[in-house]
Amino acid sequence: MKTTKIVSGLMAMAMAVAAMGVTASAAENVDVKIGKASAEAGKSFSVDVELGSVPSSGISSVDFAISYDSSALKIENVKLGKVGDTGAKAQEGDLGDTLFNWYDNGKQIVVVWATGLTDSQYWIKSSGVFLTIEGSVKDGTAKGEYKLTGGGADRAAYPGSSDKAGAYLSAVGATATTDYTAAFTNGSVTVGGGGGQQTDADWGNADEKDEVDVSDAVLVARFAVGDSVNISDQGQINADVTHDGQVNGDDVLKIVKYVAGFITEDDLAKA
């Protein structure tokens, strides 16, 4: 059913573009950042997928997939985030239910958000959480990091095509369409014991230097607000001192408390 809705939405978009006779042009990248989470086997996890560098003119369609290891992870739901709640659904009428849909093909989460409206006030225009993936780690899953990798959907580019689909983000206006390139930052779900905490982490040491100090707090703060900073995968694990699978302002506050001497190194290792 979800697959049918996705195809219906894409076909509606394609017919609208053909009818308008629009011309296409290429533009800059749109960042697609897949988050990280940690969980024990048998427990739930949640991962946000954020859009960044969204053009001020907006995006009217998004079509990409996130590959995952189905032997370890079970995908249970994908919820639309704030940046995708543009009011387009109410304006679409009978096609409103096709605006946002997803399906799980057993190895990928395929996501489509597409509106045929040419009025850009109903397009995606802001950066932030586009969707949230909810799932659980299967019982018996071994400890380790299980990648969430962005890319094109494993299906034909269009019905009858022999070409595989890519990752598409575009803006379809009344007279022209602009295609954007998806620049993915891949995520993961890390499976481990003890509430999903990483026993090999150097808690708080986001920059992976000799000691945890104010520079780590600054780095994490910049990362949390979406600045382009150099922080490795291990640094992100180290920075998650609240042990919730996310790197955000709560982690900054806890690192600052440690630097100021209000809490101990052992406290950084505790959820």
C-alpha beads as a LAMMPS data file, in Angstrom:
LAMMPS data file: protein, C-alpha beads

271 atoms
270 bonds

1 atom types
1 bond types

-500.0 500.0 xlo xhi
-500.0 500.0 ylo yhi
-500.0 500.0 zlo zhi

Masses

1 110.0

Atoms # bond

1 1 1 0.000 0.000 0.000
2 1 1 2.767 2.423 0.917
3 1 1 4.680 1.505 -2.237
4 1 1 1.574 2.256 -4.315
5 1 1 1.179 5.668 -2.665
6 1 1 4.810 6.524 -3.350
7 1 1 4.515 5.566 -7.017
8 1 1 1.257 7.547 -7.277
9 1 1 2.906 10.614 -5.812
10 1 1 5.915 10.391 -8.110
11 1 1 3.755 9.839 -11.177
12 1 1 1.619 12.865 -10.265
13 1 1 4.776 14.932 -9.993
14 1 1 6.088 13.636 -13.327
15 1 1 2.843 14.439 -15.147
16 1 1 2.776 17.935 -13.673
17 1 1 6.328 18.594 -14.850
18 1 1 5.602 17.254 -18.342
19 1 1 2.482 19.380 -18.660
20 1 1 4.364 22.548 -17.716
21 1 1 7.217 21.908 -20.139
22 1 1 9.730 23.081 -17.572
23 1 1 13.442 23.316 -18.184
24 1 1 15.888 21.782 -15.738
25 1 1 19.076 23.090 -14.189
26 1 1 21.531 21.761 -11.628
27 1 1 22.319 23.521 -8.366
28 1 1 24.248 23.125 -5.129
29 1 1 24.258 20.297 -2.614
30 1 1 21.637 19.801 0.076
31 1 1 23.052 18.139 3.184
32 1 1 21.280 15.011 4.419
33 1 1 22.631 14.086 7.845
34 1 1 21.635 10.700 9.266
35 1 1 21.981 10.615 13.042
36 1 1 23.468 8.052 15.400
37 1 1 21.940 6.049 18.217
38 1 1 22.969 3.346 20.649
39 1 1 20.842 0.575 22.119
40 1 1 21.037 -2.868 23.626
41 1 1 19.822 -5.956 21.786
42 1 1 16.056 -6.171 22.189
43 1 1 15.697 -2.433 22.880
44 1 1 14.341 0.480 20.885
45 1 1 16.241 3.259 19.140
46 1 1 15.392 6.527 17.402
47 1 1 17.464 8.322 14.748
48 1 1 16.795 11.771 13.286
49 1 1 17.546 12.584 9.656
50 1 1 18.233 16.284 9.129
51 1 1 18.319 18.464 6.046
52 1 1 20.908 21.234 5.919
53 1 1 21.918 23.952 3.434
54 1 1 18.314 24.060 2.198
55 1 1 18.045 26.735 -0.516
56 1 1 15.885 29.741 0.310
57 1 1 13.866 29.080 -2.841
58 1 1 12.800 25.737 -1.370
59 1 1 12.528 22.049 -2.282
60 1 1 9.344 20.521 -3.689
61 1 1 10.391 16.863 -3.853
62 1 1 12.677 14.518 -1.961
63 1 1 13.358 10.904 -2.931
64 1 1 16.126 8.865 -1.291
65 1 1 16.776 5.703 0.678
66 1 1 18.680 4.659 3.783
67 1 1 20.296 1.228 3.691
68 1 1 20.527 -0.780 6.909
69 1 1 21.327 -4.272 8.173
70 1 1 17.995 -6.039 8.516
71 1 1 19.633 -8.964 10.316
72 1 1 20.337 -6.612 13.230
73 1 1 17.748 -3.838 13.029
74 1 1 13.981 -3.796 12.728
75 1 1 12.437 -0.622 11.296
76 1 1 9.062 0.090 12.881
77 1 1 8.096 3.618 11.853
78 1 1 9.301 6.707 10.021
79 1 1 7.758 9.999 11.130
80 1 1 7.818 13.267 9.223
81 1 1 9.699 16.023 11.035
82 1 1 9.021 19.719 11.392
83 1 1 10.729 20.878 8.201
84 1 1 8.431 18.652 6.111
85 1 1 5.244 19.968 7.735
86 1 1 4.779 22.796 5.239
87 1 1 0.987 22.849 4.912
88 1 1 1.162 21.199 1.489
89 1 1 -0.866 18.172 2.558
90 1 1 -3.978 20.248 3.235
91 1 1 -3.592 22.011 -0.113
92 1 1 -3.108 18.795 -2.124
93 1 1 -6.722 17.642 -1.766
94 1 1 -7.111 14.005 -2.881
95 1 1 -3.341 13.691 -3.292
96 1 1 -2.632 14.797 0.269
97 1 1 -1.989 11.250 1.460
98 1 1 0.762 10.825 -1.153
99 1 1 2.770 13.846 0.028
100 1 1 4.962 11.851 2.422
101 1 1 5.363 8.095 2.425
102 1 1 7.970 5.483 3.191
103 1 1 8.381 1.761 2.840
104 1 1 10.869 -0.863 3.934
105 1 1 12.070 -3.155 1.140
106 1 1 13.971 -5.387 3.570
107 1 1 17.319 -3.660 3.184
108 1 1 16.429 -0.009 2.638
109 1 1 14.064 2.565 4.055
110 1 1 12.737 4.344 0.971
111 1 1 11.421 7.867 1.589
112 1 1 9.475 10.175 -0.712
113 1 1 8.164 13.665 0.020
114 1 1 6.711 15.251 -3.102
115 1 1 4.223 18.017 -3.800
116 1 1 2.817 19.053 -7.164
117 1 1 2.131 22.556 -5.861
118 1 1 4.118 25.228 -7.693
119 1 1 3.484 27.774 -4.936
120 1 1 6.806 27.662 -3.092
121 1 1 5.270 28.689 0.239
122 1 1 4.324 25.006 0.575
123 1 1 7.830 23.711 -0.166
124 1 1 10.556 22.681 2.249
125 1 1 12.470 25.866 3.049
126 1 1 14.207 25.359 6.377
127 1 1 16.976 23.178 7.733
128 1 1 16.359 20.777 10.598
129 1 1 14.768 17.391 11.300
130 1 1 13.143 16.042 8.146
131 1 1 12.197 12.661 9.538
132 1 1 12.722 10.365 12.509
133 1 1 13.385 6.644 12.138
134 1 1 12.058 4.471 14.954
135 1 1 13.016 0.851 15.373
136 1 1 14.513 -1.799 17.598
137 1 1 17.609 -3.955 17.773
138 1 1 16.813 -7.605 17.204
139 1 1 17.396 -10.060 20.042
140 1 1 20.751 -11.802 19.809
141 1 1 22.385 -9.035 17.755
142 1 1 26.133 -8.889 18.331
143 1 1 27.764 -5.787 19.744
144 1 1 29.036 -3.373 17.152
145 1 1 28.181 -0.441 14.919
146 1 1 25.499 -1.000 12.279
147 1 1 25.607 1.588 9.512
148 1 1 22.724 3.676 8.197
149 1 1 23.818 4.680 4.694
150 1 1 22.094 7.219 2.482
151 1 1 21.699 6.896 -1.279
152 1 1 19.286 6.122 -4.079
153 1 1 16.422 3.667 -3.738
154 1 1 16.974 0.139 -5.031
155 1 1 14.339 0.333 -7.742
156 1 1 13.938 1.541 -11.308
157 1 1 14.285 5.281 -11.876
158 1 1 10.742 5.176 -13.264
159 1 1 8.317 2.390 -14.276
160 1 1 9.822 0.381 -17.141
161 1 1 13.273 1.931 -16.845
162 1 1 16.408 -0.200 -16.716
163 1 1 18.253 2.562 -14.824
164 1 1 18.414 2.537 -11.055
165 1 1 16.958 5.425 -9.101
166 1 1 19.267 8.009 -7.606
167 1 1 18.778 10.310 -4.636
168 1 1 16.632 13.197 -5.839
169 1 1 15.914 16.611 -4.370
170 1 1 14.361 19.187 -6.637
171 1 1 12.312 22.351 -6.931
172 1 1 9.643 22.218 -9.633
173 1 1 8.252 25.651 -10.424
174 1 1 5.804 26.898 -13.021
175 1 1 8.474 27.462 -15.689
176 1 1 11.636 25.720 -14.485
177 1 1 12.926 22.970 -12.264
178 1 1 16.156 22.895 -10.261
179 1 1 17.799 19.642 -9.240
180 1 1 19.929 19.403 -6.113
181 1 1 22.555 16.856 -5.153
182 1 1 22.095 15.031 -1.844
183 1 1 25.297 15.182 0.213
184 1 1 24.877 12.394 2.759
185 1 1 26.447 12.101 6.188
186 1 1 25.877 8.486 7.128
187 1 1 24.689 7.421 10.573
188 1 1 24.566 4.251 12.610
189 1 1 23.061 2.300 15.461
190 1 1 25.672 1.027 17.908
191 1 1 24.726 -2.112 19.808
192 1 1 26.379 -2.801 23.159
193 1 1 25.711 -3.817 26.723
194 1 1 25.078 -1.590 29.697
195 1 1 22.284 0.511 28.311
196 1 1 23.944 0.842 24.940
197 1 1 26.919 2.801 26.315
198 1 1 30.304 2.432 24.621
199 1 1 32.869 0.908 26.963
200 1 1 35.735 2.036 24.678
201 1 1 34.668 5.695 24.713
202 1 1 36.793 8.485 26.194
203 1 1 33.802 10.348 27.558
204 1 1 33.729 14.062 26.800
205 1 1 36.863 13.977 24.636
206 1 1 35.189 15.141 21.433
207 1 1 38.379 16.420 19.813
208 1 1 40.285 13.256 20.830
209 1 1 43.150 15.235 22.346
210 1 1 44.930 14.618 25.652
211 1 1 42.221 15.736 28.072
212 1 1 38.645 16.949 28.303
213 1 1 38.571 20.737 28.477
214 1 1 36.557 23.736 27.325
215 1 1 37.622 23.195 23.710
216 1 1 35.615 19.949 23.721
217 1 1 32.528 21.790 24.957
218 1 1 32.921 24.407 22.208
219 1 1 33.374 21.737 19.531
220 1 1 30.283 19.829 20.668
221 1 1 28.236 23.043 20.871
222 1 1 29.150 23.960 17.295
223 1 1 28.406 20.422 16.093
224 1 1 25.032 20.421 17.883
225 1 1 23.855 23.554 16.052
226 1 1 24.945 22.245 12.648
227 1 1 28.203 24.107 12.118
228 1 1 30.724 22.487 9.785
229 1 1 33.291 21.252 12.290
230 1 1 35.808 18.435 12.168
231 1 1 34.586 15.773 14.576
232 1 1 35.225 12.097 13.882
233 1 1 32.855 9.182 14.417
234 1 1 34.771 8.282 17.580
235 1 1 34.646 11.916 18.690
236 1 1 30.864 11.880 18.338
237 1 1 30.687 8.716 20.456
238 1 1 32.902 10.367 23.072
239 1 1 30.712 13.478 23.029
240 1 1 27.487 11.585 23.820
241 1 1 27.953 11.891 27.593
242 1 1 24.198 11.717 28.183
243 1 1 24.179 8.322 26.440
244 1 1 21.005 8.911 24.449
245 1 1 22.442 8.321 20.980
246 1 1 22.411 12.046 20.121
247 1 1 24.971 14.838 20.359
248 1 1 23.207 18.004 21.478
249 1 1 23.062 20.798 24.034
250 1 1 22.558 18.381 26.929
251 1 1 25.970 16.897 26.203
252 1 1 27.517 20.377 26.074
253 1 1 26.082 21.219 29.504
254 1 1 27.373 18.002 31.048
255 1 1 30.876 18.499 29.614
256 1 1 30.912 22.083 30.935
257 1 1 29.937 20.810 34.397
258 1 1 32.865 18.386 34.285
259 1 1 35.333 21.068 33.151
260 1 1 34.084 23.343 35.958
261 1 1 34.600 20.574 38.514
262 1 1 30.941 20.063 39.440
263 1 1 30.945 16.417 38.330
264 1 1 33.602 13.722 38.025
265 1 1 34.960 11.648 35.167
266 1 1 32.857 8.750 36.447
267 1 1 29.760 10.947 36.111
268 1 1 30.528 11.462 32.410
269 1 1 30.361 7.696 31.954
270 1 1 26.904 7.496 33.525
271 1 1 23.603 8.129 31.785

Bonds

1 1 1 2
2 1 2 3
3 1 3 4
4 1 4 5
5 1 5 6
6 1 6 7
7 1 7 8
8 1 8 9
9 1 9 10
10 1 10 11
11 1 11 12
12 1 12 13
13 1 13 14
14 1 14 15
15 1 15 16
16 1 16 17
17 1 17 18
18 1 18 19
19 1 19 20
20 1 20 21
21 1 21 22
22 1 22 23
23 1 23 24
24 1 24 25
25 1 25 26
26 1 26 27
27 1 27 28
28 1 28 29
29 1 29 30
30 1 30 31
31 1 31 32
32 1 32 33
33 1 33 34
34 1 34 35
35 1 35 36
36 1 36 37
37 1 37 38
38 1 38 39
39 1 39 40
40 1 40 41
41 1 41 42
42 1 42 43
43 1 43 44
44 1 44 45
45 1 45 46
46 1 46 47
47 1 47 48
48 1 48 49
49 1 49 50
50 1 50 51
51 1 51 52
52 1 52 53
53 1 53 54
54 1 54 55
55 1 55 56
56 1 56 57
57 1 57 58
58 1 58 59
59 1 59 60
60 1 60 61
61 1 61 62
62 1 62 63
63 1 63 64
64 1 64 65
65 1 65 66
66 1 66 67
67 1 67 68
68 1 68 69
69 1 69 70
70 1 70 71
71 1 71 72
72 1 72 73
73 1 73 74
74 1 74 75
75 1 75 76
76 1 76 77
77 1 77 78
78 1 78 79
79 1 79 80
80 1 80 81
81 1 81 82
82 1 82 83
83 1 83 84
84 1 84 85
85 1 85 86
86 1 86 87
87 1 87 88
88 1 88 89
89 1 89 90
90 1 90 91
91 1 91 92
92 1 92 93
93 1 93 94
94 1 94 95
95 1 95 96
96 1 96 97
97 1 97 98
98 1 98 99
99 1 99 100
100 1 100 101
101 1 101 102
102 1 102 103
103 1 103 104
104 1 104 105
105 1 105 106
106 1 106 107
107 1 107 108
108 1 108 109
109 1 109 110
110 1 110 111
111 1 111 112
112 1 112 113
113 1 113 114
114 1 114 115
115 1 115 116
116 1 116 117
117 1 117 118
118 1 118 119
119 1 119 120
120 1 120 121
121 1 121 122
122 1 122 123
123 1 123 124
124 1 124 125
125 1 125 126
126 1 126 127
127 1 127 128
128 1 128 129
129 1 129 130
130 1 130 131
131 1 131 132
132 1 132 133
133 1 133 134
134 1 134 135
135 1 135 136
136 1 136 137
137 1 137 138
138 1 138 139
139 1 139 140
140 1 140 141
141 1 141 142
142 1 142 143
143 1 143 144
144 1 144 145
145 1 145 146
146 1 146 147
147 1 147 148
148 1 148 149
149 1 149 150
150 1 150 151
151 1 151 152
152 1 152 153
153 1 153 154
154 1 154 155
155 1 155 156
156 1 156 157
157 1 157 158
158 1 158 159
159 1 159 160
160 1 160 161
161 1 161 162
162 1 162 163
163 1 163 164
164 1 164 165
165 1 165 166
166 1 166 167
167 1 167 168
168 1 168 169
169 1 169 170
170 1 170 171
171 1 171 172
172 1 172 173
173 1 173 174
174 1 174 175
175 1 175 176
176 1 176 177
177 1 177 178
178 1 178 179
179 1 179 180
180 1 180 181
181 1 181 182
182 1 182 183
183 1 183 184
184 1 184 185
185 1 185 186
186 1 186 187
187 1 187 188
188 1 188 189
189 1 189 190
190 1 190 191
191 1 191 192
192 1 192 193
193 1 193 194
194 1 194 195
195 1 195 196
196 1 196 197
197 1 197 198
198 1 198 199
199 1 199 200
200 1 200 201
201 1 201 202
202 1 202 203
203 1 203 204
204 1 204 205
205 1 205 206
206 1 206 207
207 1 207 208
208 1 208 209
209 1 209 210
210 1 210 211
211 1 211 212
212 1 212 213
213 1 213 214
214 1 214 215
215 1 215 216
216 1 216 217
217 1 217 218
218 1 218 219
219 1 219 220
220 1 220 221
221 1 221 222
222 1 222 223
223 1 223 224
224 1 224 225
225 1 225 226
226 1 226 227
227 1 227 228
228 1 228 229
229 1 229 230
230 1 230 231
231 1 231 232
232 1 232 233
233 1 233 234
234 1 234 235
235 1 235 236
236 1 236 237
237 1 237 238
238 1 238 239
239 1 239 240
240 1 240 241
241 1 241 242
242 1 242 243
243 1 243 244
244 1 244 245
245 1 245 246
246 1 246 247
247 1 247 248
248 1 248 249
249 1 249 250
250 1 250 251
251 1 251 252
252 1 252 253
253 1 253 254
254 1 254 255
255 1 255 256
256 1 256 257
257 1 257 258
258 1 258 259
259 1 259 260
260 1 260 261
261 1 261 262
262 1 262 263
263 1 263 264
264 1 264 265
265 1 265 266
266 1 266 267
267 1 267 268
268 1 268 269
269 1 269 270
270 1 270 271
